[in-house]
């Protein structure tokens, strides 16, 4: 993996972590639509990370994040 790819993957992980925290905040404050949209972005970041690091499908992981 190149330095550029590592940086991209690390950034995607950081974004995913922040999205997880934002999602929890939105849920806690009953901001359902916002929580839903953040969840979609979280799922997209998970999918992108799987592509970048070459991990298997992870459908079970996706279901657990909801």
PDB file of N, CA, C and O in Angstrom:
ATOM      1  N   UNK A   1       0.847  -1.172   0.000  1.00  0.00           N
ATOM      2  CA  UNK A   1       0.000   0.000   0.000  1.00  0.00           C
ATOM      3  C   UNK A   1       0.895   1.239   0.000  1.00  0.00           C
ATOM      4  O   UNK A   1       1.839   1.316   0.786  1.00  0.00           O
ATOM      5  N   UNK A   2       0.614   2.194  -0.858  1.00  0.00           N
ATOM      6  CA  UNK A   2       1.436   3.393  -0.960  1.00  0.00           C
ATOM      7  C   UNK A   2       1.140   4.363   0.188  1.00  0.00           C
ATOM      8  O   UNK A   2       0.137   4.230   0.889  1.00  0.00           O
ATOM      9  N   UNK A   3       2.038   5.343   0.362  1.00  0.00           N
ATOM     10  CA  UNK A   3       1.819   6.362   1.394  1.00  0.00           C
ATOM     11  C   UNK A   3       0.521   7.112   1.153  1.00  0.00           C
ATOM     12  O   UNK A   3      -0.205   7.433   2.093  1.00  0.00           O
ATOM     13  N   UNK A   4       0.238   7.385  -0.093  1.00  0.00           N
ATOM     14  CA  UNK A   4      -1.002   8.094  -0.441  1.00  0.00           C
ATOM     15  C   UNK A   4      -2.226   7.262  -0.053  1.00  0.00           C
ATOM     16  O   UNK A   4      -3.203   7.799   0.469  1.00  0.00           O
ATOM     17  N   UNK A   5      -2.172   5.963  -0.305  1.00  0.00           N
ATOM     18  CA  UNK A   5      -3.277   5.068   0.025  1.00  0.00           C
ATOM     19  C   UNK A   5      -3.446   4.956   1.545  1.00  0.00           C
ATOM     20  O   UNK A   5      -4.572   4.922   2.041  1.00  0.00           O
ATOM     21  N   UNK A   6      -2.338   4.900   2.280  1.00  0.00           N
ATOM     22  CA  UNK A   6      -2.407   4.825   3.737  1.00  0.00           C
ATOM     23  C   UNK A   6      -3.057   6.086   4.287  1.00  0.00           C
ATOM     24  O   UNK A   6      -3.929   6.004   5.152  1.00  0.00           O
ATOM     25  N   UNK A   7      -2.648   7.246   3.799  1.00  0.00           N
ATOM     26  CA  UNK A   7      -3.218   8.512   4.244  1.00  0.00           C
ATOM     27  C   UNK A   7      -4.715   8.552   3.947  1.00  0.00           C
ATOM     28  O   UNK A   7      -5.501   8.997   4.783  1.00  0.00           O
ATOM     29  N   UNK A   8      -5.114   8.090   2.766  1.00  0.00           N
ATOM     30  CA  UNK A   8      -6.520   8.056   2.382  1.00  0.00           C
ATOM     31  C   UNK A   8      -7.301   7.141   3.329  1.00  0.00           C
ATOM     32  O   UNK A   8      -8.392   7.494   3.777  1.00  0.00           O
ATOM     33  N   UNK A   9      -6.751   5.989   3.625  1.00  0.00           N
ATOM     34  CA  UNK A   9      -7.415   5.035   4.514  1.00  0.00           C
ATOM     35  C   UNK A   9      -7.515   5.592   5.926  1.00  0.00           C
ATOM     36  O   UNK A   9      -8.558   5.467   6.567  1.00  0.00           O
ATOM     37  N   UNK A  10      -6.450   6.201   6.416  1.00  0.00           N
ATOM     38  CA  UNK A  10      -6.489   6.794   7.757  1.00  0.00           C
ATOM     39  C   UNK A  10      -7.521   7.909   7.830  1.00  0.00           C
ATOM     40  O   UNK A  10      -8.239   8.026   8.823  1.00  0.00           O
ATOM     41  N   UNK A  11      -7.600   8.720   6.797  1.00  0.00           N
ATOM     42  CA  UNK A  11      -8.597   9.787   6.759  1.00  0.00           C
ATOM     43  C   UNK A  11     -10.012   9.220   6.734  1.00  0.00           C
ATOM     44  O   UNK A  11     -10.904   9.737   7.406  1.00  0.00           O
ATOM     45  N   UNK A  12     -10.214   8.167   5.966  1.00  0.00           N
ATOM     46  CA  UNK A  12     -11.534   7.535   5.904  1.00  0.00           C
ATOM     47  C   UNK A  12     -11.914   6.951   7.265  1.00  0.00           C
ATOM     48  O   UNK A  12     -13.074   7.034   7.667  1.00  0.00           O
ATOM     49  N   UNK A  13     -10.965   6.372   7.967  1.00  0.00           N
ATOM     50  CA  UNK A  13     -11.233   5.842   9.313  1.00  0.00           C
ATOM     51  C   UNK A  13     -11.611   6.961  10.277  1.00  0.00           C
ATOM     52  O   UNK A  13     -12.535   6.820  11.078  1.00  0.00           O
ATOM     53  N   UNK A  14     -10.889   8.069  10.189  1.00  0.00           N
ATOM     54  CA  UNK A  14     -11.188   9.211  11.057  1.00  0.00           C
ATOM     55  C   UNK A  14     -12.589   9.748  10.763  1.00  0.00           C
ATOM     56  O   UNK A  14     -13.361  10.014  11.684  1.00  0.00           O
ATOM     57  N   UNK A  15     -12.908   9.902   9.500  1.00  0.00           N
ATOM     58  CA  UNK A  15     -14.237  10.376   9.114  1.00  0.00           C
ATOM     59  C   UNK A  15     -15.308   9.422   9.630  1.00  0.00           C
ATOM     60  O   UNK A  15     -16.333   9.860  10.153  1.00  0.00           O
ATOM     61  N   UNK A  16     -15.075   8.126   9.486  1.00  0.00           N
ATOM     62  CA  UNK A  16     -16.032   7.134   9.974  1.00  0.00           C
ATOM     63  C   UNK A  16     -16.222   7.268  11.481  1.00  0.00           C
ATOM     64  O   UNK A  16     -17.351   7.204  11.968  1.00  0.00           O
ATOM     65  N   UNK A  17     -15.145   7.451  12.219  1.00  0.00           N
ATOM     66  CA  UNK A  17     -15.231   7.606  13.665  1.00  0.00           C
ATOM     67  C   UNK A  17     -16.062   8.843  14.017  1.00  0.00           C
ATOM     68  O   UNK A  17     -16.924   8.782  14.894  1.00  0.00           O
ATOM     69  N   UNK A  18     -15.807   9.950  13.344  1.00  0.00           N
ATOM     70  CA  UNK A  18     -16.560  11.173  13.609  1.00  0.00           C
ATOM     71  C   UNK A  18     -18.037  11.000  13.272  1.00  0.00           C
ATOM     72  O   UNK A  18     -18.909  11.473  14.000  1.00  0.00           O
ATOM     73  N   UNK A  19     -18.306  10.323  12.167  1.00  0.00           N
ATOM     74  CA  UNK A  19     -19.698  10.058  11.798  1.00  0.00           C
ATOM     75  C   UNK A  19     -20.397   9.222  12.860  1.00  0.00           C
ATOM     76  O   UNK A  19     -21.564   9.459  13.170  1.00  0.00           O
ATOM     77  N   UNK A  20     -19.691   8.246  13.420  1.00  0.00           N
ATOM     78  CA  UNK A  20     -20.268   7.433  14.483  1.00  0.00           C
ATOM     79  C   UNK A  20     -20.639   8.276  15.691  1.00  0.00           C
ATOM     80  O   UNK A  20     -21.699   8.085  16.288  1.00  0.00           O
ATOM     81  N   UNK A  21     -19.769   9.204  16.049  1.00  0.00           N
ATOM     82  CA  UNK A  21     -20.051  10.077  17.184  1.00  0.00           C
ATOM     83  C   UNK A  21     -21.211  11.016  16.884  1.00  0.00           C
ATOM     84  O   UNK A  21     -22.074  11.234  17.734  1.00  0.00           O
ATOM     85  N   UNK A  22     -21.233  11.571  15.678  1.00  0.00           N
ATOM     86  CA  UNK A  22     -22.337  12.454  15.279  1.00  0.00           C
ATOM     87  C   UNK A  22     -23.665  11.708  15.248  1.00  0.00           C
ATOM     88  O   UNK A  22     -24.701  12.236  15.652  1.00  0.00           O
ATOM     89  N   UNK A  23     -23.614  10.477  14.764  1.00  0.00           N
ATOM     90  CA  UNK A  23     -24.827   9.648  14.714  1.00  0.00           C
ATOM     91  C   UNK A  23     -25.378   9.429  16.120  1.00  0.00           C
ATOM     92  O   UNK A  23     -26.582   9.548  16.347  1.00  0.00           O
ATOM     93  N   UNK A  24     -24.493   9.110  17.061  1.00  0.00           N
ATOM     94  CA  UNK A  24     -24.916   8.899  18.450  1.00  0.00           C
ATOM     95  C   UNK A  24     -25.523  10.181  19.029  1.00  0.00           C
ATOM     96  O   UNK A  24     -26.535  10.124  19.728  1.00  0.00           O
ATOM     97  N   UNK A  25     -24.921  11.314  18.748  1.00  0.00           N
ATOM     98  CA  UNK A  25     -25.455  12.587  19.230  1.00  0.00           C
ATOM     99  C   UNK A  25     -26.836  12.857  18.657  1.00  0.00           C
ATOM    100  O   UNK A  25     -27.745  13.275  19.373  1.00  0.00           O
ATOM    101  N   UNK A  26     -26.986  12.618  17.370  1.00  0.00           N
ATOM    102  CA  UNK A  26     -28.277  12.852  16.720  1.00  0.00           C
ATOM    103  C   UNK A  26     -29.349  11.933  17.297  1.00  0.00           C
ATOM    104  O   UNK A  26     -30.474  12.370  17.538  1.00  0.00           O
ATOM    105  N   UNK A  27     -29.008  10.661  17.520  1.00  0.00           N
ATOM    106  CA  UNK A  27     -29.972   9.720  18.097  1.00  0.00           C
ATOM    107  C   UNK A  27     -30.358  10.130  19.512  1.00  0.00           C
ATOM    108  O   UNK A  27     -31.534  10.096  19.874  1.00  0.00           O
ATOM    109  N   UNK A  28     -29.366  10.519  20.314  1.00  0.00           N
ATOM    110  CA  UNK A  28     -29.616  10.932  21.694  1.00  0.00           C
ATOM    111  C   UNK A  28     -30.584  12.112  21.750  1.00  0.00           C
ATOM    112  O   UNK A  28     -31.418  12.207  22.650  1.00  0.00           O
ATOM    113  N   UNK A  29     -30.457  13.000  20.782  1.00  0.00           N
ATOM    114  CA  UNK A  29     -31.288  14.198  20.745  1.00  0.00           C
ATOM    115  C   UNK A  29     -32.535  14.048  19.878  1.00  0.00           C
ATOM    116  O   UNK A  29     -33.205  15.027  19.551  1.00  0.00           O
ATOM    117  N   UNK A  30     -32.831  12.794  19.511  1.00  0.00           N
ATOM    118  CA  UNK A  30     -34.038  12.462  18.736  1.00  0.00           C
ATOM    119  C   UNK A  30     -34.145  13.243  17.424  1.00  0.00           C
ATOM    120  O   UNK A  30     -35.222  13.688  17.028  1.00  0.00           O
ATOM    121  N   UNK A  31     -33.023  13.390  16.782  1.00  0.00           N
ATOM    122  CA  UNK A  31     -32.976  14.023  15.468  1.00  0.00           C
ATOM    123  C   UNK A  31     -32.945  12.902  14.429  1.00  0.00           C
ATOM    124  O   UNK A  31     -31.915  12.630  13.812  1.00  0.00           O
ATOM    125  N   UNK A  32     -34.106  12.259  14.254  1.00  0.00           N
ATOM    126  CA  UNK A  32     -34.181  11.018  13.492  1.00  0.00           C
ATOM    127  C   UNK A  32     -33.690  11.153  12.048  1.00  0.00           C
ATOM    128  O   UNK A  32     -32.910  10.326  11.575  1.00  0.00           O
ATOM    129  N   UNK A  33     -34.146  12.194  11.353  1.00  0.00           N
ATOM    130  CA  UNK A  33     -33.746  12.336   9.945  1.00  0.00           C
ATOM    131  C   UNK A  33     -32.242  12.582   9.837  1.00  0.00           C
ATOM    132  O   UNK A  33     -31.575  12.012   8.972  1.00  0.00           O
ATOM    133  N   UNK A  34     -31.723  13.415  10.699  1.00  0.00           N
ATOM    134  CA  UNK A  34     -30.283  13.680  10.693  1.00  0.00           C
ATOM    135  C   UNK A  34     -29.499  12.421  11.037  1.00  0.00           C
ATOM    136  O   UNK A  34     -28.478  12.134  10.411  1.00  0.00           O
ATOM    137  N   UNK A  35     -29.966  11.670  12.026  1.00  0.00           N
ATOM    138  CA  UNK A  35     -29.309  10.411  12.397  1.00  0.00           C
ATOM    139  C   UNK A  35     -29.319   9.441  11.217  1.00  0.00           C
ATOM    140  O   UNK A  35     -28.333   8.750  10.962  1.00  0.00           O
ATOM    141  N   UNK A  36     -30.432   9.398  10.508  1.00  0.00           N
ATOM    142  CA  UNK A  36     -30.543   8.514   9.340  1.00  0.00           C
ATOM    143  C   UNK A  36     -29.534   8.916   8.256  1.00  0.00           C
ATOM    144  O   UNK A  36     -28.831   8.063   7.714  1.00  0.00           O
ATOM    145  N   UNK A  37     -29.468  10.187   7.951  1.00  0.00           N
ATOM    146  CA  UNK A  37     -28.538  10.646   6.901  1.00  0.00           C
ATOM    147  C   UNK A  37     -27.086  10.405   7.299  1.00  0.00           C
ATOM    148  O   UNK A  37     -26.265  10.026   6.464  1.00  0.00           O
ATOM    149  N   UNK A  38     -26.773  10.622   8.567  1.00  0.00           N
ATOM    150  CA  UNK A  38     -25.417  10.346   9.046  1.00  0.00           C
ATOM    151  C   UNK A  38     -25.135   8.853   8.963  1.00  0.00           C
ATOM    152  O   UNK A  38     -24.022   8.449   8.625  1.00  0.00           O
ATOM    153  N   UNK A  39     -26.139   8.027   9.268  1.00  0.00           N
ATOM    154  CA  UNK A  39     -25.977   6.570   9.166  1.00  0.00           C
ATOM    155  C   UNK A  39     -25.642   6.163   7.728  1.00  0.00           C
ATOM    156  O   UNK A  39     -24.800   5.292   7.507  1.00  0.00           O
ATOM    157  N   UNK A  40     -26.293   6.786   6.767  1.00  0.00           N
ATOM    158  CA  UNK A  40     -26.007   6.494   5.354  1.00  0.00           C
ATOM    159  C   UNK A  40     -24.545   6.831   5.043  1.00  0.00           C
ATOM    160  O   UNK A  40     -23.854   6.054   4.384  1.00  0.00           O
ATOM    161  N   UNK A  41     -24.081   7.979   5.515  1.00  0.00           N
ATOM    162  CA  UNK A  41     -22.681   8.355   5.298  1.00  0.00           C
ATOM    163  C   UNK A  41     -21.740   7.392   6.013  1.00  0.00           C
ATOM    164  O   UNK A  41     -20.677   7.062   5.487  1.00  0.00           O
ATOM    165  N   UNK A  42     -22.120   6.935   7.212  1.00  0.00           N
ATOM    166  CA  UNK A  42     -21.318   5.969   7.959  1.00  0.00           C
ATOM    167  C   UNK A  42     -21.193   4.661   7.185  1.00  0.00           C
ATOM    168  O   UNK A  42     -20.105   4.092   7.086  1.00  0.00           O
ATOM    169  N   UNK A  43     -22.289   4.197   6.648  1.00  0.00           N
ATOM    170  CA  UNK A  43     -22.286   2.959   5.857  1.00  0.00           C
ATOM    171  C   UNK A  43     -21.403   3.132   4.620  1.00  0.00           C
ATOM    172  O   UNK A  43     -20.632   2.236   4.276  1.00  0.00           O
ATOM    173  N   UNK A  44     -21.516   4.273   3.960  1.00  0.00           N
ATOM    174  CA  UNK A  44     -20.677   4.532   2.782  1.00  0.00           C
ATOM    175  C   UNK A  44     -19.199   4.531   3.166  1.00  0.00           C
ATOM    176  O   UNK A  44     -18.369   3.992   2.433  1.00  0.00           O
ATOM    177  N   UNK A  45     -18.868   5.124   4.298  1.00  0.00           N
ATOM    178  CA  UNK A  45     -17.464   5.133   4.721  1.00  0.00           C
ATOM    179  C   UNK A  45     -16.984   3.715   5.032  1.00  0.00           C
ATOM    180  O   UNK A  45     -15.839   3.367   4.745  1.00  0.00           O
ATOM    181  N   UNK A  46     -17.861   2.900   5.617  1.00  0.00           N
ATOM    182  CA  UNK A  46     -17.504   1.499   5.887  1.00  0.00           C
ATOM    183  C   UNK A  46     -17.248   0.741   4.591  1.00  0.00           C
ATOM    184  O   UNK A  46     -16.284  -0.017   4.481  1.00  0.00           O
ATOM    185  N   UNK A  47     -18.117   0.953   3.619  1.00  0.00           N
ATOM    186  CA  UNK A  47     -17.948   0.299   2.321  1.00  0.00           C
ATOM    187  C   UNK A  47     -16.644   0.734   1.653  1.00  0.00           C
ATOM    188  O   UNK A  47     -15.933  -0.088   1.075  1.00  0.00           O
ATOM    189  N   UNK A  48     -16.339   2.011   1.734  1.00  0.00           N
ATOM    190  CA  UNK A  48     -15.110   2.517   1.123  1.00  0.00           C
ATOM    191  C   UNK A  48     -13.885   1.944   1.816  1.00  0.00           C
ATOM    192  O   UNK A  48     -12.911   1.582   1.156  1.00  0.00           O
ATOM    193  N   UNK A  49     -13.923   1.859   3.129  1.00  0.00           N
ATOM    194  CA  UNK A  49     -12.795   1.266   3.854  1.00  0.00           C
ATOM    195  C   UNK A  49     -12.596  -0.187   3.467  1.00  0.00           C
ATOM    196  O   UNK A  49     -11.462  -0.633   3.298  1.00  0.00           O
ATOM    197  N   UNK A  50     -13.683  -0.930   3.326  1.00  0.00           N
ATOM    198  CA  UNK A  50     -13.564  -2.329   2.914  1.00  0.00           C
ATOM    199  C   UNK A  50     -12.920  -2.434   1.537  1.00  0.00           C
ATOM    200  O   UNK A  50     -12.106  -3.326   1.299  1.00  0.00           O
ATOM    201  N   UNK A  51     -13.273  -1.543   0.646  1.00  0.00           N
ATOM    202  CA  UNK A  51     -12.648  -1.541  -0.687  1.00  0.00           C
ATOM    203  C   UNK A  51     -11.161  -1.210  -0.581  1.00  0.00           C
ATOM    204  O   UNK A  51     -10.322  -1.849  -1.215  1.00  0.00           O
ATOM    205  N   UNK A  52     -10.851  -0.201   0.230  1.00  0.00           N
ATOM    206  CA  UNK A  52      -9.463   0.258   0.339  1.00  0.00           C
ATOM    207  C   UNK A  52      -8.550  -0.778   0.980  1.00  0.00           C
ATOM    208  O   UNK A  52      -7.410  -0.954   0.550  1.00  0.00           O
ATOM    209  N   UNK A  53      -9.045  -1.466   2.007  1.00  0.00           N
ATOM    210  CA  UNK A  53      -8.172  -2.410   2.708  1.00  0.00           C
ATOM    211  C   UNK A  53      -8.401  -3.845   2.271  1.00  0.00           C
ATOM    212  O   UNK A  53      -7.687  -4.748   2.708  1.00  0.00           O
ATOM    213  N   UNK A  54      -9.392  -4.065   1.411  1.00  0.00           N
ATOM    214  CA  UNK A  54      -9.579  -5.375   0.813  1.00  0.00           C
ATOM    215  C   UNK A  54     -10.177  -6.413   1.735  1.00  0.00           C
ATOM    216  O   UNK A  54      -9.845  -7.594   1.630  1.00  0.00           O
ATOM    217  N   UNK A  55     -11.052  -5.998   2.639  1.00  0.00           N
ATOM    218  CA  UNK A  55     -11.709  -6.933   3.560  1.00  0.00           C
ATOM    219  C   UNK A  55     -12.972  -7.458   2.887  1.00  0.00           C
ATOM    220  O   UNK A  55     -13.525  -6.813   1.996  1.00  0.00           O
ATOM    221  N   UNK A  56     -13.431  -8.653   3.329  1.00  0.00           N
ATOM    222  CA  UNK A  56     -14.640  -9.277   2.787  1.00  0.00           C
ATOM    223  C   UNK A  56     -15.877  -8.416   2.933  1.00  0.00           C
ATOM    224  O   UNK A  56     -15.789  -7.262   3.351  1.00  0.00           O
ATOM    225  N   UNK A  57     -17.021  -8.968   2.594  1.00  0.00           N
ATOM    226  CA  UNK A  57     -18.240  -8.177   2.457  1.00  0.00           C
ATOM    227  C   UNK A  57     -18.628  -7.421   3.726  1.00  0.00           C
ATOM    228  O   UNK A  57     -18.792  -6.203   3.642  1.00  0.00           O
ATOM    229  N   UNK A  58     -18.785  -8.027   4.863  1.00  0.00           N
ATOM    230  CA  UNK A  58     -19.105  -7.292   6.075  1.00  0.00           C
ATOM    231  C   UNK A  58     -20.560  -6.915   6.226  1.00  0.00           C
ATOM    232  O   UNK A  58     -20.871  -5.934   6.901  1.00  0.00           O
ATOM    233  N   UNK A  59     -21.463  -7.670   5.615  1.00  0.00           N
ATOM    234  CA  UNK A  59     -22.888  -7.380   5.751  1.00  0.00           C
ATOM    235  C   UNK A  59     -23.287  -7.422   7.224  1.00  0.00           C
ATOM    236  O   UNK A  59     -24.085  -6.595   7.665  1.00  0.00           O
ATOM    237  N   UNK A  60     -22.752  -8.359   7.986  1.00  0.00           N
ATOM    238  CA  UNK A  60     -23.073  -8.432   9.411  1.00  0.00           C
ATOM    239  C   UNK A  60     -22.607  -7.183  10.154  1.00  0.00           C
ATOM    240  O   UNK A  60     -23.308  -6.700  11.043  1.00  0.00           O
ATOM    241  N   UNK A  61     -21.445  -6.657   9.805  1.00  0.00           N
ATOM    242  CA  UNK A  61     -20.959  -5.433  10.430  1.00  0.00           C
ATOM    243  C   UNK A  61     -21.899  -4.287  10.129  1.00  0.00           C
ATOM    244  O   UNK A  61     -22.198  -3.485  11.013  1.00  0.00           O
ATOM    245  N   UNK A  62     -22.362  -4.197   8.914  1.00  0.00           N
ATOM    246  CA  UNK A  62     -23.274  -3.122   8.533  1.00  0.00           C
ATOM    247  C   UNK A  62     -24.528  -3.190   9.387  1.00  0.00           C
ATOM    248  O   UNK A  62     -24.994  -2.159   9.873  1.00  0.00           O
ATOM    249  N   UNK A  63     -25.084  -4.377   9.582  1.00  0.00           N
ATOM    250  CA  UNK A  63     -26.301  -4.513  10.363  1.00  0.00           C
ATOM    251  C   UNK A  63     -26.080  -4.155  11.825  1.00  0.00           C
ATOM    252  O   UNK A  63     -26.999  -3.676  12.489  1.00  0.00           O
ATOM    253  N   UNK A  64     -24.874  -4.379  12.333  1.00  0.00           N
ATOM    254  CA  UNK A  64     -24.585  -4.084  13.728  1.00  0.00           C
ATOM    255  C   UNK A  64     -24.428  -2.601  13.974  1.00  0.00           C
ATOM    256  O   UNK A  64     -24.602  -2.156  15.109  1.00  0.00           O
ATOM    257  N   UNK A  65     -24.104  -1.808  12.949  1.00  0.00           N
ATOM    258  CA  UNK A  65     -23.847  -0.389  13.148  1.00  0.00           C
ATOM    259  C   UNK A  65     -25.126   0.407  13.331  1.00  0.00           C
ATOM    260  O   UNK A  65     -25.074   1.544  13.798  1.00  0.00           O
ATOM    261  N   UNK A  66     -26.260  -0.152  12.979  1.00  0.00           N
ATOM    262  CA  UNK A  66     -27.522   0.588  13.057  1.00  0.00           C
ATOM    263  C   UNK A  66     -27.985   0.816  14.462  1.00  0.00           C
ATOM    264  O   UNK A  66     -29.033   1.426  14.675  1.00  0.00           O
TER     265      UNK A  66
END
